[in-house]
Amino acid sequence: MQIPQQYKFIVQLGKALHIYGVPSYKSQIYLTEISEKKDIKGSFMDTPTWINYVFYEEDEHTYNHVECVPPGELNLGALSQVVEITNNVITNELNFAEAKEQIIELQNKPNSYNKLVELLSFMFSAGSFCVLLNTNWLSVIVATFIGALVYGITLMARHSSYLRSTLESMVAFGATITTGLLSTVLPELNISMTILASIIVFIPGLSLTTALEEITSRSLVSGTAKLFDALVSLFKQFFGVVLGLALLPLFIEIKPHVVIDDIPQWVDFAAILILSLSLMPVFKVRPKDIPLGMVTGFVCFYTTLLLGFTGILVSIFFGTIVAVAISKLFTHLTKVPRLVYLIPGIIMLVPGSKAFIGLSTLFLDAQVSNSNMGEQVLYIFMGIIGGLIFSGTFMDRRLGKNLNQTDQLFKR
């Protein structure tokens, strides 16, 4: 059945907002506002895998369009552009025809970063994160080069449906096997931290952040689904590590040893800047948004570090509030979606990597300095959720109105 002409753009826009990662509750607000601006009555429900559009003129005359839309790839640059297009339509700076052309251009636009930049971002993010894990120079160098191996697997996955479906497990398995083999000739290598650092770009910090965002905004169906999706991604990586560690003893002997941290403390200052910068191409952030994104990540990391004496719960709580405040400020100054600045800030709180270490401690009986890592993981999530709630991050003044309208419609 063909979509009526007056509804085509709204359906196209909803699909673009969904694919580029705009939170579900926010997509529903945008679509409702545009409908009201154009005197179109409609209500919308956006879930992780499908969108339901309902247009109506009278109670007995409605048009319902349901479309299955799988989640898109991580692309904060495209997210910024599609939100800008939406805001321009709301403010009447663009009409439907012009906005439609811009969305088509966005969909056909090539990647802003070439393969060399992506390779370097994978390598330097692994190396700089390894520095922050208090390892040694040898582990940092090895993690950097394994980051290149991880990017190679990622590149091949773009052309293979099998690799794409097993990517998280495959990169974790490859990193584990490579690190284990190298440890036979490099006995000072910190195996666990090198593995973690080399796959840091796959730790689902962004997915966890988005899920918590939607849950705190009362978008429970979408938020819960995305939270479980992030946890499944985490378990895929954990399986790859477990499989690698189970196979390695069949060929080599891995001996536990004490790793001495020989990296000066001041190097952490440079490492956090390099990590913030190297994650930007991974997130596909637009070049003009990179400086402020780095500032957000840097400030959030050191806020948490300076408040470390208060305990992990309080430090993460205030770190989240700082991330929210800075992202709001930068959004006000640049009109760029808040999520573009908020994500680097939350990522610096390292929720995903702490969860990964916690899983390793629980299932592998790994020797980690903190024996209560599981409790720390819980405190991290509590701190992030509390920070998001108390800062009023996602409680848009239009949210309650639109939720009520949607509830009334779908109860009919």
N, C-alpha and C positions, 0 to 999 in steps of 0.2 A: 504494500500500500504506500502510495507516495505521500510525503509529508506536505501539508498545506504550505503555500508560499510564505505566508506571514509568520510561520513558526520555524522555518528552515534555519535562519541565522541563530536563533536561541538554541536549537538543538546542536548546531555546529559549535557554538561557543561553549556549551556545557561539556561537550566531548573534549574540547581543547583544554578547558580548565581541569578536567579530570586527568587527562593524560600527562599534563605537565606538573601535577602534584599539588594543586591548590587544595587545601583541606576541604572536606566534604561540606561542612557547615558554611564555610565561606563561599563555596561555589553556589550553594542554594541561595545565599543572600544576594550574590551578584545577579543571578538569573531572575530572582524575584524583583529586584530593583529595575533591571532593564525592562522586564515585562510591564511593570507599572509605568515606567517612563513612556512606553509605546502604547499605553492603554490596552495591554493584553493581560487578561486574567489567567494566572497560571500558578501552579505549585510544583515543587521539584524535590526529588529524593535522590541523593547521590550516595552510592555505596562503593566499596572497593572494586567491584567487578561489573556493576551495571548502573544505569541512570534511568529514572522514571520521570518523564515529563507529563504533566496533566494540564491541558489548556481547556478553558470553559468560558462560554458566554452566559449560559443559564444552567441551572442545576440539571436539567434534562438533556442538555446538549454539550457534550464534552469530547475532547480529542485526547487520547492517551497514547504516548509513544514510549516504548521501553527498548533500550539498546544495551547490548552487552559490550562493555568497554573495559578491556584488561588494563591494569596499571601500566603507566609508561615508565621510561627510564629516568634516572636522576638527572635533572637539568634545571638548575636554579636560574640560569640565564633565560631560558624559554619561559619559565614561570614568571619572571619579572616582566617580560614583554607581553604575555597574554593578559596579565593583570593590568598593565598600562593600557592595552587596547580596550579592555572592559571598562576601565575608569573613563576613558575618552568617550565611549559610547554613552555612559551614564551622564556625563557632563555635556552631551550633545556636540562634542568636538569632532566626532566621527558619526556618519550614518551607517546603517547596516551594510550597505554595499561596500563602502570603504573599509570597514572593519573586517568584512569577509575576505577581501583581497589581502589584508595584512596578515590574517590568520593563515591563509594559504601560503603566503611568502614565508611565514615563520615555520610552517611544517616542511617546506622544501629547502630551508636554509641549512647549509652545511655546518659542521661542527666548528665552533670558534677557535678551537685549539688543534694544531696539527699533531701528528703521532709522536714527534720528538718531544714536544712539550708534555704530552700525556705520559710518555716514558719517564721523563725526568721527574714529573710530579709523583709517580708511583715510587720511584727510587728514593727521592728526598723525603717523602712523607714517612717511608719505612725507617730510614736512617735517623731522622730527627725524633721520631717517636721512640726509637730504641734508646736514644740519649736520655729522654725523659723517664725511662723505666729504670734508670740507675744501673746500667750494665757496664760494659767496658768498650774500648775503642774497637777491639776485634769484632765484637758482636754488632756494633754499629755498621762497620764496613760490610760484613756478611749480610746483614739485614737489607742494606742498600742494594746490593746486587741481587738478592732474592726478590726484592721488589721489582726488578727488571724482569725476572722470570715470571712473576705473577702477572705483570702487564702483558707478556707474550701469550700466556694462556688466555687472558681476557680478550686479546686481539683475535685469537683463533676462534673464540666462542662466538664472535660476531658473524662468523661464516659457518657455524655448525650448530644445529639445533640440539644435538646431544650434549655438546660441551656447554651450551647455554643453560640447559636444564640442570646440569651437575656442576656448575661453575664454582659455587662456594665450597663444596666438598673437594673439588679437584685442586683449587689453588691451595687450600689448607693441607691437603695430602702432599702436593708437590713441595710446598715449603717445609713440611715436616721431614720428608725423605731427604731433601737436599741438605737441610740443617744437620740431620743426624749423620749423614755420610761425611759432611765436612768436619764434624766434631771428632772424627777418628784421627784426623791430621791436625786439627786445631783444638786441643783439649781445653783451652781456656774459654771456649765459646759457651755463652749462656743460651742453652738450647730453647728453653721455654719462652724467654723474653724475645729471642730472635724470631721465633715462629710468630709470636703475637704481633711484633712490629711489622713483619713483612706482609701481613694480611690486614693491617689496620684499616685500609680503605674499604674492606668488605665487612668490617664490624658494623652492624646495623644501627649506628648512632642516630642517623637521620630518620630511619623508619621508626625507631623507638620514640624519638622526639615528636614526630608527626602524630603517632598514635596517642601519646600522652596529651598532646595539644587537643586532639579531637575528644578524648575522654573528658578532659577538664572543661570543654565547651559543651558538654552534655550530648555530643554526637556519639552515642554509645555503640551503636551497631557498627559504624565504620571504624571508630577508634579501637574497639575490641578486636575486630577482624585484622586491622593493621598491626596491632600489638602481637597477636599470635603469628602473623606472617613474619614479623621481625624475629620472634623467638624461634620459629622454624628455620629461618636463615642462620641464626646463631647455632642451632643444633646441627645443621648441615656442615658448618665449619668445624664444629667440635668432632663430628663423625670423621671428617677427613684427617684431623689430628690423631684421633684414637686409632684409626686404621693404620696410619703411618707409624705410630709408636708400637703398634702390635706387630708389624712386619719387620721393623728394623732389627730387633733382637735375633731374627732368623739369619741375619747376615753379618751383623757387627755386635760388639759389646758396648753398651752405653754405661759408662761409670759416672756416678754422681760426684760432683766436686764443688768446692766453694769458689764462686766467681768474685773477684775483687773489682770494685768500682774504681777505675783509674781515670775517670772523666772529671775535670774540674767543675765546680759548682757553677761558675759563671757561664759555662757553655750552654747550660739550660736556657739562659736568656736568648741566645741566638737560635737554639733549637725550636723554641716555641714560635718564633717569628718564621723560621723556615717551614715548620709544620703548617702554620696558618696559611702561608703563601702556597705551599705545594698542594694543599687540599682544594684550592680554588678551581684549578682545571679539572680535578676529579668531579667536583660538583657542577662544573660547566658554568661557573659564575661569570658574568660579563666583565671584561677588563676594567671598565669604569667603576665597578662596584667592589673590586678587589681590595683597595686600600682600607676602606671602612670595614670590610669583612675581617681583615687582618687585625684591625684595632679592636674589634669586638672580641675576637678569640683571645688576643693577648691580654686584654683587661680582665676577661672572665677567668682565665687561667690563674693569673696572679692574685685576683681577688680570693679565689678558693685557696690558693697557697698561703696568702697572708693570714687568712682566717683559720688555718689548719689547727691552731691551738684550741679552737672552740669545739672540735670534733667534726667528723665527716658529715653528719646530718646538717648541722648549722652552717658549715662552710659551703656545702652544696646548695642549701636553701638560699643563702645570700648571693652566691654566685649566679643562681638562676634569676634572682630578682635584678641583679646588675645586668645580666644578658638581656632581659626584657626591657629594662630602662634604656639601655644603649640602643637597642634595635628600634624602639619607639622614637628616640631622638633622631637617629639617622633616617628613619622612614619619613619623619616630618620634614627633614631637610632636603631629602632627595626624591621623595614620592615613590621610592622603590618598595615593593612588598616587604613587610617586616620579617617574613620567614627567611629572606635572603641573608639578613644580618643575624637573626636569632640562631639559625642552625650552626654557623661556625662557633658562636658563643657556647651553645649547649654541647657541641662536640668536644670542646676543650675541657668539659667536665668529665669526659671519658666514661660515659655510662656503659657503652657497649663493651669496651675492653675490660672494665672491672667485672662485668657479668661473665665474660669469657674466662678470666682468671678464676672467678668463683666456680665455674663449671669444672675447670681443670683441677682445682683443689678438691672438689667434691668427688669426682669420678676417678681421677688419676692419682689421688693422694700426693699431689705435687708439693714440693718443698717451697712454700711461699712464706715470706717473712711474717705476714699477718695470718694467723691461724683462723681468725674469725672473718674470712673474706666473704662468706655467704651473708653474714650480718651487715657487712659494709655495702654489699650490692643492694640489699633491701633499703638501707639508709640513703643510698644515692638516689634510688627511685622515689623514695618518700620526700627527699629534699627537693628534687626537681618538680614533682607534682605539687608540693606545698608552695614552692616559689611561683609556679605558673598560676596557681589559684589565688594566692594572696596579692600578687601583682596585678590581678585582673587582666591578664594578657589577652585572653581570647573571648572575653564576655562582651561581645559587640552589643551596643545598645539596640541594634536592629534584630539581634538574634532571637530574643523571646517572641517578638511579634511574628517573625517568619516561622518559627517552630510551631506556634499556636495555629497559624494559618494552615501549615502542612498537616498537623494533627487532625484538624477539623475536616480537611479534604479527604485524607486517606481513611478516616473513620466512616465515611459515607458508604 
